[in-house]
């Protein structure tokens, strides 16, 4: 969450950031949020006039013209995935008491991106902060479980995995390479890999993560899950590739790995869309226009 004198930009679902902090709501505050499902809760808690603002690609780094060709050669892989395991958020950072409550909640009601808004808002309305914290940990468990299934499936296709050391706990036996530098190395990976894989964490029911903007921004090919906000920008098989299940993801990965010309065509159209409307400068200009119209 980035705060300024007259504005707040909330990343992802705002419940975990704002919680019951409706005392921060003020008439001179403008809130921007990239998770659409949170808007009714924000308005109800005094954060009037929330404006939808998705993230975007950083054109300074995620630009094919700025990448060293030698770096691209270094990251030539058929199939890759870069992401954390969520082990820290689920098993290390929470206290034993919260983890215990989260485990009970997890077995009682599986927390997913489809139930996040309803469950978290209800807990906040009841003032149960302890159970709300447990819900957030259960949500981390859900994200970790989703990624375990994802990596277990793609390990059979020899995916190159970059992430934290805890992947070995989440998916025993998996081969994981250290995190890559976001600005210096990830752009080269996205270009060098034939197929970049993506899976959205459970705290975003409709929003997309950075991969959806960053990969096509450098002309890379992305295969991602069907998040609503991605489908509102890209067309499956035309400017990006989507999957709705692990079976479909594996099938499409095999297809696109063997069809370089189709990948190239999709990547080219995706890059054009990003650079026309979804670079950070576009977002900043939109924020400026909103703030100027409201505050003069």
C-alpha positions in Angstrom: 0.0 0.0 0.0 1.4 3.4 -1.1 0.2 6.4 0.8 0.3 10.1 -0.1 -1.3 13.2 1.4 -4.5 12.9 -0.6 -4.5 9.4 -1.9 -4.0 5.7 -1.0 -3.1 3.0 -3.5 -4.1 -0.4 -2.2 -2.4 -3.5 -3.6 -4.6 -6.6 -4.1 -7.5 -7.3 -1.8 -7.4 -4.4 0.8 -8.9 -6.3 3.7 -5.6 -7.5 5.0 -4.1 -4.0 4.7 -7.0 -2.0 6.1 -8.8 -4.5 8.2 -11.1 -2.6 10.5 -9.2 0.7 10.1 -12.1 2.7 8.9 -10.9 5.6 11.0 -8.5 6.3 8.2 -11.3 7.1 5.9 -11.6 10.8 5.2 -13.3 13.2 2.8 -10.0 14.3 1.2 -8.8 10.7 0.5 -8.9 9.1 -2.9 -8.4 5.3 -2.9 -7.3 3.3 -5.9 -7.7 -0.4 -5.8 -7.0 -3.2 -8.3 -9.4 -5.8 -6.7 -12.9 -5.0 -7.9 -14.7 -7.3 -5.4 -13.5 -5.1 -2.5 -15.4 -1.9 -3.7 -18.6 -2.5 -1.8 -16.8 -3.2 1.4 -14.6 -0.1 0.9 -17.6 2.2 0.3 -19.5 0.7 3.3 -16.6 1.5 5.5 -16.2 5.1 4.6 -13.7 4.9 1.8 -15.9 6.7 -0.7 -15.3 6.9 -4.4 -12.9 4.0 -4.7 -11.5 3.9 -8.3 -10.4 0.7 -10.1 -6.8 0.9 -11.1 -4.9 -2.3 -12.2 -1.2 -2.5 -12.0 0.9 -2.4 -15.1 4.4 -3.0 -16.6 7.4 -0.9 -15.8 8.5 0.1 -19.3 11.9 1.1 -18.1 12.9 -2.5 -17.4 10.3 -4.7 -19.1 11.2 -3.5 -22.6 12.9 -5.8 -25.1 15.1 -3.0 -26.3 16.6 -2.7 -22.8 17.6 -6.4 -22.3 21.1 -7.6 -22.8 21.1 -10.4 -25.4 23.6 -12.3 -23.4 21.2 -12.4 -20.5 18.5 -13.8 -22.7 20.8 -16.6 -23.9 21.5 -17.4 -20.2 17.8 -18.1 -19.6 16.9 -20.2 -22.6 14.3 -22.7 -21.2 11.4 -24.5 -22.8 9.1 -24.0 -19.7 9.6 -21.8 -16.7 7.9 -20.6 -13.6 9.1 -17.8 -11.2 7.3 -17.4 -7.9 7.3 -18.0 -4.2 5.9 -21.0 -2.4 3.8 -19.1 0.2 5.4 -21.3 2.9 6.6 -18.3 4.9 3.2 -16.6 5.0 1.4 -19.9 5.9 3.8 -21.7 8.2 6.6 -19.4 9.5 5.4 -15.8 10.0 2.1 -16.5 11.9 2.1 -17.3 15.6 1.3 -20.8 16.8 -2.0 -19.6 18.1 -3.0 -18.1 14.7 -1.7 -21.2 12.8 -3.9 -23.4 15.0 -7.0 -21.3 14.4 -6.2 -21.2 10.7 -5.9 -25.0 10.6 -9.3 -25.4 12.3 -10.8 -22.8 9.9 -9.1 -24.5 6.9 -10.7 -27.9 7.8 -14.1 -26.3 8.5 -14.3 -24.2 5.3 -11.7 -24.2 2.6 -10.7 -20.6 2.0 -10.3 -19.8 -1.7 -10.4 -16.7 -3.9 -14.1 -17.4 -4.4 -15.0 -17.2 -0.6 -12.4 -14.6 0.4 -14.5 -11.5 0.2 -17.6 -12.9 1.9 -15.7 -14.7 4.7 -13.2 -11.9 5.5 -15.8 -9.1 5.4 -18.1 -11.1 7.7 -15.3 -11.6 10.2 -14.4 -7.9 10.1 -18.0 -6.9 10.7 -18.1 -9.1 13.7 -15.0 -7.5 15.1 -13.2 -10.9 15.3 -9.6 -9.8 14.5 -8.1 -13.0 15.7 -10.3 -15.1 13.5 -9.7 -12.6 10.6 -5.9 -13.2 11.0 -6.5 -16.9 10.9 -8.5 -16.5 7.7 -5.6 -14.7 6.1 -3.3 -17.6 7.1 -5.8 -20.1 5.8 -5.8 -18.1 2.6 -2.0 -18.4 2.4 -2.4 -22.1 2.9 -4.8 -22.2 0.0 -2.3 -20.3 -2.2 0.5 -22.7 -1.1 -1.7 -25.7 -1.9 -2.6 -24.3 -5.3 1.0 -23.8 -6.1 2.0 -27.3 -4.9 -0.5 -28.9 -7.2 0.7 -26.6 -10.0 4.4 -27.4 -9.6 3.8 -31.1 -9.0 1.9 -31.3 -12.3 4.5 -29.3 -14.3 7.5 -31.1 -12.8 6.6 -33.9 -15.1 7.2 -31.5 -18.0 10.6 -30.4 -16.6 9.6 -26.9 -15.7 12.4 -24.6 -14.6 11.4 -23.3 -11.2 12.8 -20.1 -9.7 11.8 -19.3 -6.1 12.4 -19.5 -2.4 14.1 -22.4 -0.7 10.9 -23.4 1.0 9.6 -24.9 -2.2 11.4 -28.1 -1.1 9.1 -28.3 1.9 6.0 -27.6 -0.2 6.8 -30.0 -2.9 9.5 -32.5 -1.7 12.0 -33.5 -4.4 11.3 -30.4 -6.6 14.4 -28.8 -8.1 14.3 -25.0 -7.4 16.8 -22.3 -8.5 17.2 -19.1 -6.4 15.1 -16.1 -6.9 16.0 -13.9 -9.9 16.5 -10.1 -9.6 13.2 -8.5 -10.6 14.7 -5.8 -12.8 18.0 -7.3 -13.9 17.1 -10.9 -14.6 13.4 -11.6 -14.8 12.9 -9.7 -18.1 15.5 -11.9 -19.7 13.9 -15.0 -18.3 10.5 -14.0 -19.8 12.1 -13.5 -23.2 14.3 -16.5 -23.0 11.7 -19.0 -22.0 9.5 -20.5 -24.7 6.5 -20.7 -22.3 6.3 -18.7 -19.1 3.8 -20.2 -16.6 1.6 -18.2 -14.2 -0.8 -19.0 -11.4 -2.7 -16.3 -9.3 -2.5 -16.3 -5.5 -5.8 -16.9 -3.7 -6.1 -13.4 -2.3 -7.1 -11.9 -5.7 -10.6 -13.1 -6.8 -10.6 -11.1 -10.0 -7.3 -9.1 -10.2 -4.1 -10.2 -11.9 -0.5 -10.4 -10.7 2.5 -8.7 -12.3 3.3 -11.6 -14.6 0.3 -10.7 -16.8 1.7 -7.3 -17.6 5.5 -8.0 -17.4 5.8 -11.1 -19.6 4.1 -9.7 -22.7 5.7 -6.3 -22.1 9.1 -7.8 -23.1 7.6 -9.9 -25.9 7.5 -13.1 -23.8 4.8 -15.8 -24.1 2.6 -16.4 -21.0 0.2 -19.2 -20.1 -1.9 -18.1 -17.2 -5.1 -18.9 -15.3 -8.3 -17.3 -16.4 -8.6 -14.3 -14.1 -11.4 -11.9 -14.9 -9.2 -8.8 -15.3 -6.9 -10.6 -17.7 -9.8 -11.7 -19.8 -11.0 -8.1 -20.0 -7.7 -7.1 -21.7 -6.5 -10.2 -23.6 -8.1 -12.8 -25.9 -7.3 -16.4 -25.4 -5.2 -17.8 -28.2 -4.9 -14.3 -29.8 -2.9 -12.1 -27.4 -2.4 -14.4 -24.4 -3.0 -18.1 -23.5 -5.3 -19.1 -20.7 -6.2 -22.3 -18.8 -9.1 -23.2 -16.5 -7.6 -26.4 -15.0 -4.3 -28.1 -14.6 -5.2 -30.6 -17.2 -5.8 -27.9 -19.7 -2.7 -26.0 -18.6 -0.5 -29.1 -19.2 -2.2 -29.7 -22.6 -1.8 -26.1 -23.7 1.8 -26.0 -22.6 2.6 -29.0 -24.7 0.8 -27.5 -27.7 2.5 -24.1 -27.5 5.9 -25.6 -26.9 5.7 -27.3 -30.3 4.2 -24.3 -32.1 6.8 -21.5 -32.1 5.1 -19.5 -34.9 1.8 -19.3 -32.9 3.6 -18.3 -29.8 5.4 -15.5 -31.6 2.2 -14.2 -33.1 0.4 -14.2 -29.7 3.4 -12.6 -28.0 3.6 -9.8 -30.6 -0.1 -8.9 -30.1 0.2 -9.1 -26.3 3.2 -6.7 -26.4 1.3 -4.2 -28.5 -1.6 -4.2 -26.1 0.7 -3.6 -23.1 2.7 -0.8 -24.6 -0.4 0.9 -25.9 -2.3 1.0 -22.7 -0.8 -0.8 -19.7 2.6 0.7 -18.8 3.0 2.4 -15.4 3.1 5.8 -17.1 -0.5 5.1 -18.3 -1.5 4.3 -14.7 0.1 7.4 -13.3 -1.6 9.6 -15.9 -4.9 8.1 -15.1 -4.3 8.7 -11.3 -3.4 12.3 -12.1 -6.5 12.8 -14.1 -8.7 11.4 -11.4 -7.0 13.5 -8.7 -7.1 16.7 -10.7 -10.8 16.2 -11.5 -11.7 15.6 -7.9 -9.3 18.0 -6.1 -8.4 20.5 -8.8 
